[in-house]
Amino acid sequence: MTIHREGYKTIAITALLFGGINLLSFGFLSATLPTFATIIFIITLALFLFIISFFRIPNRVHTIDDTKIICPADGKVVVIEEITDVEYFKDKRIQVSIFMSPANVHVNRFPMSGEVTYNQYHKGKYLVAWHPKSSTENERWSVAVKNQYGEILFKQIAGALAKRICNYAAVGQTAKQCDEYGFIKFGSRVDVLLPVGTKVEVALNQVVKGGVTVLASW
């Protein structure tokens, strides 16, 4: 396991707060209220370890297969439905949405190889990530990739807690399946818009792993 570069600053600030709070706590409370000082230490340590775990990148064997579309994120499948895309395709698509809780790995990976044909940031609201309108009204970053099998669009969507989306893709870039293309901080959602007729390989409420679980087949 490694730590994502987006976490270095946050972890450093958290470490300083952890150290400062506990220096004050043990300096002023340990003599008169040792139990209270110990409780403060345990709570702040748990929060510090949680922040570190949030930015973890676990070692995994990724699924590489051009005939498959791989899950771009860890989480739980919360939506599988046919929708009309008004942003890019302007036609009907199959939408598969993955909800990422704060406990999930938050690295986002290219679901397939190909050329990046679209990359657009949208300002928006911060509705809870499972809200039906979060896909079109929340802050989000949309990326489309096209190859010999077809073209898909996938969106990083900010939730009520996630208010910073990191996106490293660029139009014209050659995307490589399962390579990292972004990161979302503290709970969020990723939508994948597939062509109608694509075989969806996941089910509602299924727990999936980014870069590992097969989302759909061409």
FIKOLZA-1660 file (N, C-alpha, C; in steps of 0.1 Angstrom, whole numbers, plus 5000, padded with zeros to 4 digits):
% residues 218
   i   px   py   pz ch aa at
   1 5008 4988 5000  A  M  N
   1 5000 5000 5000  A  M CA
   1 5009 5012 5000  A  M  C
   2 5005 5022 4992  A  T  N
   2 5011 5035 4992  A  T CA
   2 5001 5046 4995  A  T  C
   3 5006 5059 4997  A  I  N
   3 4998 5070 5000  A  I CA
   3 4997 5079 4987  A  I  C
   4 4985 5083 4984  A  H  N
   4 4983 5091 4972  A  H CA
   4 4989 5105 4974  A  H  C
   5 4994 5111 4964  A  R  N
   5 5001 5124 4965  A  R CA
   5 4991 5135 4969  A  R  C
   6 4978 5133 4966  A  E  N
   6 4968 5143 4970  A  E CA
   6 4967 5144 4985  A  E  C
   7 4972 5134 4992  A  G  N
   7 4970 5133 5007  A  G CA
   7 4981 5139 5015  A  G  C
   8 4993 5142 5008  A  Y  N
   8 5005 5146 5016  A  Y CA
   8 5002 5159 5025  A  Y  C
   9 4996 5169 5019  A  K  N
   9 4993 5181 5026  A  K CA
   9 4983 5179 5037  A  K  C
  10 4972 5172 5034  A  T  N
  10 4962 5169 5044  A  T CA
  10 4967 5161 5056  A  T  C
  11 4975 5151 5053  A  I  N
  11 4981 5143 5063  A  I CA
  11 4991 5151 5072  A  I  C
  12 4999 5159 5065  A  A  N
  12 5008 5167 5073  A  A CA
  12 5001 5177 5083  A  A  C
  13 4990 5183 5078  A  I  N
  13 4983 5192 5086  A  I CA
  13 4976 5185 5098  A  I  C
  14 4971 5173 5095  A  T  N
  14 4964 5165 5105  A  T CA
  14 4974 5160 5115  A  T  C
  15 4986 5157 5111  A  A  N
  15 4997 5152 5120  A  A CA
  15 5001 5164 5130  A  A  C
  16 5001 5176 5124  A  L  N
  16 5005 5188 5133  A  L CA
  16 4993 5190 5143  A  L  C
  17 4981 5189 5139  A  L  N
  17 4970 5191 5148  A  L CA
  17 4969 5180 5158  A  L  C
  18 4972 5167 5154  A  F  N
  18 4972 5156 5163  A  F CA
  18 4983 5158 5174  A  F  C
  19 4995 5162 5169  A  G  N
  19 5006 5164 5179  A  G CA
  19 5003 5176 5188  A  G  C
  20 4998 5187 5183  A  G  N
  20 4995 5199 5191  A  G CA
  20 4984 5197 5201  A  G  C
  21 4973 5190 5197  A  I  N
  21 4962 5187 5206  A  I CA
  21 4967 5179 5218  A  I  C
  22 4975 5168 5215  A  N  N
  22 4979 5159 5225  A  N CA
  22 4990 5165 5234  A  N  C
  23 4998 5173 5229  A  L  N
  23 5008 5180 5237  A  L CA
  23 5001 5189 5248  A  L  C
  24 4991 5196 5243  A  L  N
  24 4983 5204 5252  A  L CA
  24 4975 5196 5262  A  L  C
  25 4969 5185 5257  A  S  N
  25 4961 5176 5265  A  S CA
  25 4969 5170 5277  A  S  C
  26 4980 5164 5273  A  F  N
  26 4988 5157 5283  A  F CA
  26 4996 5168 5292  A  F  C
  27 4999 5179 5286  A  G  N
  27 5005 5189 5294  A  G CA
  27 4997 5195 5305  A  G  C
  28 4984 5197 5302  A  F  N
  28 4975 5204 5311  A  F CA
  28 4965 5195 5318  A  F  C
  29 4962 5183 5312  A  L  N
  29 4952 5174 5318  A  L CA
  29 4957 5161 5324  A  L  C
  30 4969 5157 5320  A  S  N
  30 4973 5143 5324  A  S CA
  30 4974 5142 5339  A  S  C
  31 4978 5153 5346  A  A  N
  31 4980 5152 5361  A  A CA
  31 4967 5152 5368  A  A  C
  32 4957 5159 5363  A  T  N
  32 4944 5160 5371  A  T CA
  32 4933 5152 5364  A  T  C
  33 4933 5150 5351  A  L  N
  33 4923 5142 5344  A  L CA
  33 4930 5133 5334  A  L  C
  34 4937 5123 5339  A  P  N
  34 4944 5114 5330  A  P CA
  34 4935 5106 5321  A  P  C
  35 4924 5102 5326  A  T  N
  35 4914 5094 5318  A  T CA
  35 4910 5102 5306  A  T  C
  36 4906 5115 5308  A  F  N
  36 4901 5124 5298  A  F CA
  36 4912 5126 5288  A  F  C
  37 4925 5128 5292  A  A  N
  37 4936 5130 5283  A  A CA
  37 4938 5117 5274  A  A  C
  38 4936 5106 5280  A  T  N
  38 4937 5093 5273  A  T CA
  38 4926 5092 5262  A  T  C
  39 4914 5096 5266  A  I  N
  39 4903 5095 5256  A  I CA
  39 4906 5105 5244  A  I  C
  40 4911 5117 5247  A  I  N
  40 4914 5126 5237  A  I CA
  40 4925 5120 5227  A  I  C
  41 4935 5114 5233  A  F  N
  41 4945 5107 5225  A  F CA
  41 4939 5097 5216  A  F  C
  42 4931 5088 5221  A  I  N
  42 4925 5077 5214  A  I CA
  42 4917 5082 5202  A  I  C
  43 4908 5092 5205  A  I  N
  43 4899 5098 5195  A  I CA
  43 4908 5104 5184  A  I  C
  44 4917 5113 5187  A  T  N
  44 4925 5120 5177  A  T CA
  44 4934 5110 5169  A  T  C
  45 4939 5099 5176  A  L  N
  45 4947 5089 5169  A  L CA
  45 4938 5082 5158  A  L  C
  46 4926 5079 5162  A  A  N
  46 4917 5072 5153  A  A CA
  46 4914 5081 5141  A  A  C
  47 4912 5094 5143  A  L  N
  47 4909 5103 5132  A  L CA
  47 4921 5104 5123  A  L  C
  48 4933 5105 5129  A  F  N
  48 4945 5106 5122  A  F CA
  48 4947 5094 5113  A  F  C
  49 4945 5082 5119  A  L  N
  49 4947 5070 5111  A  L CA
  49 4936 5069 5100  A  L  C
  50 4924 5074 5102  A  F  N
  50 4914 5074 5092  A  F CA
  50 4918 5083 5080  A  F  C
  51 4923 5094 5083  A  I  N
  51 4928 5103 5073  A  I CA
  51 4939 5097 5064  A  I  C
  52 4948 5090 5071  A  I  N
  52 4958 5083 5063  A  I CA
  52 4952 5072 5054  A  I  C
  53 4943 5064 5060  A  S  N
  53 4937 5053 5052  A  S CA
  53 4928 5058 5041  A  S  C
  54 4923 5070 5042  A  F  N
  54 4915 5076 5031  A  F CA
  54 4923 5078 5018  A  F  C
  55 4936 5081 5020  A  F  N
  55 4944 5084 5008  A  F CA
  55 4953 5072 5004  A  F  C
  56 4949 5060 5009  A  R  N
  56 4957 5048 5006  A  R CA
  56 4955 5044 4991  A  R  C
  57 4965 5038 4986  A  I  N
  57 4964 5031 4973  A  I CA
  57 4969 5017 4975  A  I  C
  58 4959 5007 4976  A  P  N
  58 4963 4993 4979  A  P CA
  58 4969 4987 4966  A  P  C
  59 4978 4977 4969  A  N  N
  59 4984 4970 4958  A  N CA
  59 4974 4960 4953  A  N  C
  60 4971 4961 4939  A  R  N
  60 4961 4952 4933  A  R CA
  60 4966 4947 4920  A  R  C
  61 4961 4936 4916  A  V  N
  61 4963 4931 4902  A  V CA
  61 4951 4936 4894  A  V  C
  62 4953 4945 4884  A  H  N
  62 4943 4951 4877  A  H CA
  62 4938 4942 4866  A  H  C
  63 4925 4943 4862  A  T  N
  63 4919 4936 4851  A  T CA
  63 4922 4943 4838  A  T  C
  64 4929 4938 4829  A  I  N
  64 4932 4944 4816  A  I CA
  64 4926 4935 4805  A  I  C
  65 4916 4941 4798  A  D  N
  65 4909 4933 4788  A  D CA
  65 4901 4944 4779  A  D  C
  66 4905 4945 4766  A  D  N
  66 4899 4955 4758  A  D CA
  66 4885 4952 4755  A  D  C
  67 4880 4940 4757  A  T  N
  67 4866 4937 4754  A  T CA
  67 4857 4940 4766  A  T  C
  68 4863 4944 4777  A  K  N
  68 4856 4947 4789  A  K CA
  68 4857 4962 4793  A  K  C
  69 4848 4967 4801  A  I  N
  69 4848 4980 4807  A  I CA
  69 4849 4977 4822  A  I  C
  70 4860 4983 4828  A  I  N
  70 4863 4980 4842  A  I CA
  70 4858 4991 4851  A  I  C
  71 4854 4988 4863  A  C  N
  71 4849 4998 4872  A  C CA
  71 4860 5008 4875  A  C  C
  72 4856 5021 4874  A  P  N
  72 4866 5032 4876  A  P CA
  72 4869 5035 4890  A  P  C
  73 4860 5030 4899  A  A  N
  73 4862 5034 4913  A  A CA
  73 4857 5022 4923  A  A  C
  74 4862 5023 4935  A  D  N
  74 4857 5014 4945  A  D CA
  74 4843 5019 4950  A  D  C
  75 4835 5010 4956  A  G  N
  75 4822 5014 4961  A  G CA
  75 4811 5004 4960  A  G  C
  76 4799 5009 4959  A  K  N
  76 4787 5001 4958  A  K CA
  76 4779 5006 4946  A  K  C
  77 4774 4997 4938  A  V  N
  77 4765 5001 4927  A  V CA
  77 4752 5005 4932  A  V  C
  78 4748 5017 4929  A  V  N
  78 4735 5023 4934  A  V CA
  78 4725 5026 4923  A  V  C
  79 4729 5026 4911  A  V  N
  79 4720 5029 4899  A  V CA
  79 4724 5021 4887  A  V  C
  80 4715 5014 4881  A  I  N
  80 4716 5008 4868  A  I CA
  80 4703 5011 4861  A  I  C
  81 4703 5021 4851  A  E  N
  81 4691 5025 4844  A  E CA
  81 4694 5031 4831  A  E  C
  82 4684 5032 4822  A  E  N
  82 4686 5038 4810  A  E CA
  82 4682 5053 4811  A  E  C
  83 4690 5062 4807  A  I  N
  83 4688 5076 4808  A  I CA
  83 4690 5083 4794  A  I  C
  84 4686 5095 4793  A  T  N
  84 4689 5104 4782  A  T CA
  84 4700 5113 4786  A  T  C
  85 4712 5112 4779  A  D  N
  85 4723 5120 4783  A  D CA
  85 4722 5134 4776  A  D  C
  86 4721 5144 4783  A  V  N
  86 4720 5158 4778  A  V CA
  86 4733 5166 4777  A  V  C
  87 4743 5160 4782  A  E  N
  87 4756 5167 4782  A  E CA
  87 4764 5165 4770  A  E  C
  88 4766 5152 4766  A  Y  N
  88 4776 5149 4755  A  Y CA
  88 4770 5141 4744  A  Y  C
  89 4764 5129 4746  A  F  N
  89 4760 5121 4736  A  F CA
  89 4747 5125 4730  A  F  C
  90 4738 5132 4738  A  K  N
  90 4725 5136 4733  A  K CA
  90 4716 5125 4729  A  K  C
  91 4717 5113 4735  A  D  N
  91 4709 5102 4732  A  D CA
  91 4708 5093 4744  A  D  C
  92 4701 5082 4742  A  K  N
  92 4699 5073 4754  A  K CA
  92 4712 5065 4757  A  K  C
  93 4714 5063 4770  A  R  N
  93 4726 5056 4775  A  R CA
  93 4722 5048 4787  A  R  C
  94 4730 5038 4790  A  I  N
  94 4728 5030 4802  A  I CA
  94 4737 5036 4813  A  I  C
  95 4732 5041 4823  A  Q  N
  95 4739 5047 4834  A  Q CA
  95 4742 5037 4845  A  Q  C
  96 4754 5035 4849  A  V  N
  96 4758 5027 4861  A  V CA
  96 4765 5036 4870  A  V  C
  97 4760 5037 4883  A  S  N
  97 4765 5047 4892  A  S CA
  97 4771 5039 4904  A  S  C
  98 4783 5043 4908  A  I  N
  98 4790 5037 4920  A  I CA
  98 4792 5048 4931  A  I  C
  99 4786 5045 4942  A  F  N
  99 4787 5054 4954  A  F CA
  99 4800 5050 4962  A  F  C
 100 4808 5060 4964  A  M  N
 100 4820 5059 4972  A  M CA
 100 4819 5065 4986  A  M  C
 101 4819 5056 4996  A  S  N
 101 4818 5062 5010  A  S CA
 101 4832 5067 5014  A  S  C
 102 4833 5074 5025  A  P  N
 102 4846 5079 5029  A  P CA
 102 4856 5068 5033  A  P  C
 103 4850 5056 5035  A  A  N
 103 4859 5045 5038  A  A CA
 103 4865 5038 5026  A  A  C
 104 4860 5041 5014  A  N  N
 104 4865 5035 5002  A  N CA
 104 4878 5041 4997  A  N  C
 105 4885 5033 4989  A  V  N
 105 4897 5039 4981  A  V CA
 105 4891 5049 4971  A  V  C
 106 4897 5061 4971  A  H  N
 106 4891 5072 4962  A  H CA
 106 4899 5075 4950  A  H  C
 107 4908 5066 4946  A  V  N
 107 4915 5068 4933  A  V CA
 107 4905 5064 4922  A  V  C
 108 4905 5072 4911  A  N  N
 108 4897 5069 4899  A  N CA
 108 4905 5064 4888  A  N  C
 109 4901 5053 4881  A  R  N
 109 4909 5047 4870  A  R CA
 109 4902 5047 4857  A  R  C
 110 4909 5048 4846  A  F  N
 110 4903 5047 4833  A  F CA
 110 4896 5033 4831  A  F  C
 111 4883 5033 4828  A  P  N
 111 4876 5020 4827  A  P CA
 111 4880 5013 4814  A  P  C
 112 4886 5020 4804  A  M  N
 112 4890 5013 4792  A  M CA
 112 4901 5021 4785  A  M  C
 113 4908 5015 4776  A  S  N
 113 4918 5022 4768  A  S CA
 113 4912 5029 4756  A  S  C
 114 4919 5039 4751  A  G  N
 114 4914 5046 4740  A  G CA
 114 4919 5061 4740  A  G  C
 115 4913 5069 4732  A  E  N
 115 4916 5083 4731  A  E CA
 115 4906 5091 4740  A  E  C
 116 4911 5100 4748  A  V  N
 116 4902 5109 4755  A  V CA
 116 4897 5120 4746  A  V  C
 117 4883 5119 4744  A  T  N
 117 4877 5128 4734  A  T CA
 117 4870 5140 4740  A  T  C
 118 4868 5139 4754  A  Y  N
 118 4861 5150 4760  A  Y CA
 118 4865 5151 4775  A  Y  C
 119 4867 5163 4780  A  N  N
 119 4871 5165 4794  A  N CA
 119 4865 5178 4798  A  N  C
 120 4855 5178 4807  A  Q  N
 120 4848 5191 4810  A  Q CA
 120 4845 5191 4825  A  Q  C
 121 4849 5202 4832  A  Y  N
 121 4845 5205 4846  A  Y CA
 121 4832 5213 4846  A  Y  C
 122 4823 5209 4856  A  H  N
 122 4811 5216 4858  A  H CA
 122 4810 5220 4872  A  H  C
 123 4808 5233 4875  A  K  N
 123 4804 5238 4888  A  K CA
 123 4790 5233 4892  A  K  C
 124 4787 5232 4905  A  G  N
 124 4774 5227 4908  A  G CA
 124 4772 5227 4923  A  G  C
 125 4761 5220 4927  A  K  N
 125 4757 5219 4941  A  K CA
 125 4765 5207 4948  A  K  C
 126 4762 5205 4960  A  Y  N
 126 4768 5195 4968  A  Y CA
 126 4757 5186 4975  A  Y  C
 127 4748 5181 4967  A  L  N
 127 4738 5172 4972  A  L CA
 127 4744 5159 4976  A  L  C
 128 4738 5152 4985  A  V  N
 128 4744 5139 4989  A  V CA
 128 4746 5130 4976  A  V  C
 129 4756 5123 4976  A  A  N
 129 4760 5116 4964  A  A CA
 129 4750 5106 4958  A  A  C
 130 4741 5101 4967  A  W  N
 130 4731 5091 4962  A  W CA
 130 4718 5098 4958  A  W  C
 131 4718 5111 4958  A  H  N
 131 4706 5119 4954  A  H CA
 131 4704 5117 4939  A  H  C
 132 4692 5114 4933  A  P  N
 132 4690 5112 4919  A  P CA
 132 4695 5124 4910  A  P  C
 133 4695 5136 4916  A  K  N
 133 4698 5148 4908  A  K CA
 133 4713 5151 4909  A  K  C
 134 4721 5144 4917  A  S  N
 134 4735 5147 4919  A  S CA
 134 4743 5145 4906  A  S  C
 135 4738 5136 4897  A  S  N
 135 4745 5133 4885  A  S CA
 135 4745 5145 4875  A  S  C
 136 4735 5154 4876  A  T  N
 136 4733 5165 4867  A  T CA
 136 4735 5178 4874  A  T  C
 137 4733 5179 4887  A  E  N
 137 4733 5192 4894  A  E CA
 137 4745 5194 4903  A  E  C
 138 4752 5184 4907  A  N  N
 138 4764 5185 4916  A  N CA
 138 4776 5190 4908  A  N  C
 139 4786 5195 4916  A  E  N
 139 4799 5197 4910  A  E CA
 139 4804 5184 4904  A  E  C
 140 4809 5184 4892  A  R  N
 140 4813 5171 4885  A  R CA
 140 4824 5174 4874  A  R  C
 141 4830 5163 4871  A  W  N
 141 4840 5164 4860  A  W CA
 141 4838 5152 4851  A  W  C
 142 4835 5155 4838  A  S  N
 142 4831 5144 4829  A  S CA
 142 4843 5142 4819  A  S  C
 143 4845 5129 4816  A  V  N
 143 4855 5125 4807  A  V CA
 143 4850 5114 4798  A  V  C
 144 4852 5115 4785  A  A  N
 144 4848 5105 4775  A  A CA
 144 4861 5099 4769  A  A  C
 145 4860 5086 4767  A  V  N
 145 4871 5078 4760  A  V CA
 145 4865 5070 4749  A  V  C
 146 4872 5070 4737  A  K  N
 146 4867 5062 4726  A  K CA
 146 4877 5053 4721  A  K  C
 147 4873 5041 4717  A  N  N
 147 4882 5031 4711  A  N CA
 147 4875 5024 4699  A  N  C
 148 4881 5013 4695  A  Q  N
 148 4875 5006 4683  A  Q CA
 148 4861 4999 4687  A  Q  C
 149 4858 4998 4699  A  Y  N
 149 4845 4992 4703  A  Y CA
 149 4834 5002 4705  A  Y  C
 150 4838 5014 4709  A  G  N
 150 4827 5024 4711  A  G CA
 150 4833 5035 4720  A  G  C
 151 4824 5043 4725  A  E  N
 151 4827 5055 4733  A  E CA
 151 4819 5055 4746  A  E  C
 152 4825 5058 4757  A  I  N
 152 4817 5059 4770  A  I CA
 152 4821 5072 4777  A  I  C
 153 4812 5077 4785  A  L  N
 153 4814 5089 4793  A  L CA
 153 4814 5085 4808  A  L  C
 154 4823 5090 4816  A  F  N
 154 4823 5087 4830  A  F CA
 154 4825 5100 4838  A  F  C
 155 4817 5102 4849  A  K  N
 155 4817 5114 4856  A  K CA
 155 4822 5112 4871  A  K  C
 156 4831 5121 4875  A  Q  N
 156 4834 5122 4889  A  Q CA
 156 4824 5132 4895  A  Q  C
 157 4817 5128 4905  A  I  N
 157 4806 5137 4911  A  I CA
 157 4809 5139 4925  A  I  C
 158 4810 5152 4929  A  A  N
 158 4812 5156 4943  A  A CA
 158 4799 5153 4951  A  A  C
 159 4801 5149 4964  A  G  N
 159 4790 5147 4973  A  G CA
 159 4789 5158 4983  A  G  C
 160 4782 5155 4994  A  A  N
 160 4780 5165 5004  A  A CA
 160 4793 5168 5011  A  A  C
 161 4802 5158 5012  A  L  N
 161 4815 5160 5019  A  L CA
 161 4826 5163 5009  A  L  C
 162 4825 5156 4997  A  A  N
 162 4836 5158 4987  A  A CA
 162 4834 5171 4980  A  A  C
 163 4844 5180 4982  A  K  N
 163 4843 5193 4975  A  K CA
 163 4855 5196 4968  A  K  C
 164 4863 5186 4965  A  R  N
 164 4875 5188 4956  A  R CA
 164 4876 5176 4947  A  R  C
 165 4875 5178 4934  A  I  N
 165 4877 5167 4924  A  I CA
 165 4890 5170 4918  A  I  C
 166 4899 5160 4917  A  C  N
 166 4911 5161 4910  A  C CA
 166 4910 5152 4898  A  C  C
 167 4914 5159 4886  A  N  N
 167 4913 5152 4873  A  N CA
 167 4925 5154 4866  A  N  C
 168 4931 5144 4861  A  Y  N
 168 4944 5145 4854  A  Y CA
 168 4943 5142 4839  A  Y  C
 169 4931 5139 4834  A  A  N
 169 4930 5136 4820  A  A CA
 169 4930 5148 4811  A  A  C
 170 4933 5146 4798  A  A  N
 170 4934 5157 4788  A  A CA
 170 4929 5152 4775  A  A  C
 171 4921 5161 4768  A  V  N
 171 4916 5157 4754  A  V CA
 171 4928 5154 4745  A  V  C
 172 4927 5143 4738  A  G  N
 172 4938 5139 4729  A  G CA
 172 4947 5129 4735  A  G  C
 173 4947 5128 4748  A  Q  N
 173 4955 5118 4756  A  Q CA
 173 4951 5104 4752  A  Q  C
 174 4961 5095 4752  A  T  N
 174 4959 5081 4750  A  T CA
 174 4957 5075 4764  A  T  C
 175 4945 5071 4767  A  A  N
 175 4942 5065 4780  A  A CA
 175 4945 5050 4780  A  A  C
 176 4951 5046 4791  A  K  N
 176 4954 5032 4793  A  K CA
 176 4945 5026 4803  A  K  C
 177 4938 5015 4800  A  Q  N
 177 4929 5009 4810  A  Q CA
 177 4935 5007 4823  A  Q  C
 178 4928 5011 4834  A  C  N
 178 4931 5010 4848  A  C CA
 178 4942 5020 4853  A  C  C
 179 4948 5028 4844  A  D  N
 179 4957 5038 4848  A  D CA
 179 4949 5049 4856  A  D  C
 180 4955 5055 4866  A  E  N
 180 4948 5066 4873  A  E CA
 180 4945 5078 4865  A  E  C
 181 4933 5083 4866  A  Y  N
 181 4930 5096 4859  A  Y CA
 181 4925 5106 4869  A  Y  C
 182 4922 5103 4881  A  G  N
 182 4917 5113 4890  A  G CA
 182 4915 5108 4905  A  G  C
 183 4910 5117 4913  A  F  N
 183 4909 5114 4928  A  F CA
 183 4898 5123 4933  A  F  C
 184 4889 5118 4942  A  I  N
 184 4879 5127 4948  A  I CA
 184 4880 5125 4963  A  I  C
 185 4880 5137 4970  A  K  N
 185 4882 5137 4984  A  K CA
 185 4869 5135 4992  A  K  C
 186 4869 5126 5001  A  F  N
 186 4859 5124 5012  A  F CA
 186 4844 5122 5007  A  F  C
 187 4842 5110 5001  A  G  N
 187 4829 5106 4998  A  G CA
 187 4824 5112 4985  A  G  C
 188 4819 5103 4976  A  S  N
 188 4815 5109 4963  A  S CA
 188 4808 5098 4954  A  S  C
 189 4808 5100 4941  A  R  N
 189 4801 5091 4932  A  R CA
 189 4807 5092 4919  A  R  C
 190 4807 5080 4912  A  V  N
 190 4812 5080 4898  A  V CA
 190 4801 5074 4889  A  V  C
 191 4796 5081 4879  A  D  N
 191 4787 5076 4869  A  D CA
 191 4794 5071 4857  A  D  C
 192 4790 5060 4851  A  V  N
 192 4795 5056 4838  A  V CA
 192 4783 5055 4828  A  V  C
 193 4784 5061 4817  A  L  N
 193 4774 5061 4807  A  L CA
 193 4778 5052 4795  A  L  C
 194 4771 5041 4794  A  L  N
 194 4774 5031 4784  A  L CA
 194 4764 5031 4772  A  L  C
 195 4769 5027 4760  A  P  N
 195 4760 5026 4749  A  P CA
 195 4748 5016 4752  A  P  C
 196 4736 5019 4747  A  V  N
 196 4725 5010 4749  A  V CA
 196 4729 4997 4741  A  V  C
 197 4727 4986 4748  A  G  N
 197 4730 4973 4742  A  G CA
 197 4743 4967 4748  A  G  C
 198 4750 4975 4756  A  T  N
 198 4762 4970 4763  A  T CA
 198 4757 4960 4774  A  T  C
 199 4765 4949 4776  A  K  N
 199 4761 4940 4786  A  K CA
 199 4767 4944 4800  A  K  C
 200 4758 4948 4809  A  V  N
 200 4762 4952 4822  A  V CA
 200 4765 4939 4830  A  V  C
 201 4777 4939 4837  A  E  N
 201 4781 4927 4844  A  E CA
 201 4780 4928 4859  A  E  C
 202 4775 4940 4864  A  V  N
 202 4774 4942 4878  A  V CA
 202 4759 4943 4882  A  V  C
 203 4756 4942 4895  A  A  N
 203 4742 4942 4899  A  A CA
 203 4740 4953 4910  A  A  C
 204 4728 4957 4912  A  L  N
 204 4725 4968 4922  A  L CA
 204 4730 4963 4936  A  L  C
 205 4736 4972 4943  A  N  N
 205 4741 4970 4956  A  N CA
 205 4753 4961 4957  A  N  C
 206 4759 4958 4945  A  Q  N
 206 4771 4950 4945  A  Q CA
 206 4783 4959 4949  A  Q  C
 207 4792 4954 4957  A  V  N
 207 4804 4961 4961  A  V CA
 207 4815 4958 4950  A  V  C
 208 4821 4968 4945  A  V  N
 208 4830 4967 4934  A  V CA
 208 4844 4973 4938  A  V  C
 209 4854 4969 4930  A  K  N
 209 4867 4974 4932  A  K CA
 209 4872 4981 4919  A  K  C
 210 4877 4993 4921  A  G  N
 210 4882 5001 4909  A  G CA
 210 4894 4994 4903  A  G  C
 211 4894 4993 4890  A  G  N
 211 4905 4986 4883  A  G CA
 211 4905 4971 4883  A  G  C
 212 4895 4965 4890  A  V  N
 212 4895 4951 4892  A  V CA
 212 4881 4945 4887  A  V  C
 213 4870 4950 4892  A  T  N
 213 4857 4944 4888  A  T CA
 213 4853 4948 4874  A  T  C
 214 4848 4938 4867  A  V  N
 214 4843 4941 4853  A  V CA
 214 4829 4947 4854  A  V  C
 215 4828 4959 4849  A  L  N
 215 4815 4967 4849  A  L CA
 215 4806 4962 4838  A  L  C
 216 4812 4961 4826  A  A  N
 216 4803 4957 4814  A  A CA
 216 4812 4951 4804  A  A  C
 217 4805 4945 4794  A  S  N
 217 4812 4939 4782  A  S CA
 217 4807 4945 4769  A  S  C
 218 4816 4947 4760  A  W  N
 218 4811 4952 4747  A  W CA
 218 4804 4941 4739  A  W  C
% end
